[in-house]
């Protein structure tokens, strides 16, 4: 099926900023609360949120096999479960409705008033009900940096790292959309030189620059997904800040991996950008350093050129961009991740989320965490309006942005995921 929605020459009758992340070629999917307190599934063009539930009820998706309530839900799970053919039909139709030469909605003010909202008239929600969440560890630069800090350069990578995509199963209940603040976590820590742990607030709260992909229902229990078919089951991508408490993590992670250091909060951008929208930005994955087992041998361009940046903004001050990286640095691509995840027969469902792991690049300015940027606090990161940071302090806001762009195709972006770190939660007294 042709991806007519990606036509780089297509223009919209909606007024859009020149450098928008959301041109008519993007057409992401999200969930929002309208000015009438109605939750609906929608898309975005420029600075307008578009109510797909209303569009469907008004007959604009006639001819596409959709249930009457497919867009009148508070999550995208059922729509995602309909599969890639449906996603493409809907994206193509939306691009036709808002194409500048199509008068059907453009000239119908009554319908426009029902369907189109300004961004200040909506409140973005978590776009999917995330049943399961897996976090990979797929940047060789990040794994090497962290391994060097704690084990030395000669033992930076663990023996399995170049043979399989390392991952752990995370907690989905604390995944939140952009704009929701998080509290500094508490837990056990082992002070330097101590033989017994203490309990208290984490002093080493960190962000992790990641992306995450959302799957559709993919396989039955016992069935695996072939690596070169994996993209059929990937709906799209979001920006992902996987918050971490490094001091809690250091004490707890042996032998079963991170627990309280990671499950207190993870933040995602609210608009899911489809894999189809990113099609023009495919690139080769990094060259594999070891010969892989057959089930992980992918072919073709399986990675994407997505520019990423992290900004840190202390309360009441200007933000400082502290890192610029790229999704293409990920050593293990999404197809390999999903193939490995299911090779033992683990079933994957609509709305499941897979984090990339921290996306660090090859130079210090491209590192994807404060742990690396400040090198365990030894090299504090300078801020634009004075001061510095070793890790994230109370009332700091971390902002992650991402976009793809080329000479042949308009910019396709994700907006941002912005999260403020609040002090430790204090129960209200009666």
MOLIN-V147455 format. One record per run of one state. SS is the DSSP state (~ for helix, > for strand, _ for the rest). FROM is the first residue (numbers start at 1). TO is the last residue. Records with the same first field share a line. If there is no record, write none. Layout:
BEGIN
SS->FROM-TO ; FROM-TO
END
This chain:
BEGIN
_->1-3 ; 7-11 ; 13-21 ; 23-28 ; 34-38 ; 46-47 ; 58-76 ; 82-83 ; 98-98 ; 100-102 ; 107-108 ; 122-122 ; 125-132 ; 137-139 ; 152-152 ; 156-166 ; 171-174 ; 178-181 ; 184-185 ; 190-197 ; 202-204 ; 207-207 ; 216-226 ; 242-243 ; 253-265 ; 269-271 ; 275-278 ; 284-293 ; 297-302 ; 305-306 ; 314-319 ; 330-333 ; 343-352 ; 356-363 ; 367-368 ; 374-380 ; 383-387 ; 390-396 ; 405-411 ; 423-430
~->4-6 ; 52-57 ; 77-81 ; 84-97 ; 103-106 ; 109-115 ; 119-121 ; 140-151 ; 153-155 ; 227-233 ; 246-252 ; 279-281 ; 294-296 ; 327-329 ; 334-342 ; 364-366 ; 370-373
>->12-12 ; 22-22 ; 29-33 ; 39-45 ; 48-51 ; 99-99 ; 116-118 ; 123-124 ; 133-136 ; 167-170 ; 175-177 ; 182-183 ; 186-189 ; 198-201 ; 205-206 ; 208-215 ; 234-241 ; 244-245 ; 266-268 ; 272-274 ; 282-283 ; 303-304 ; 307-313 ; 320-326 ; 353-355 ; 369-369 ; 381-382 ; 388-389 ; 397-404 ; 412-422
END
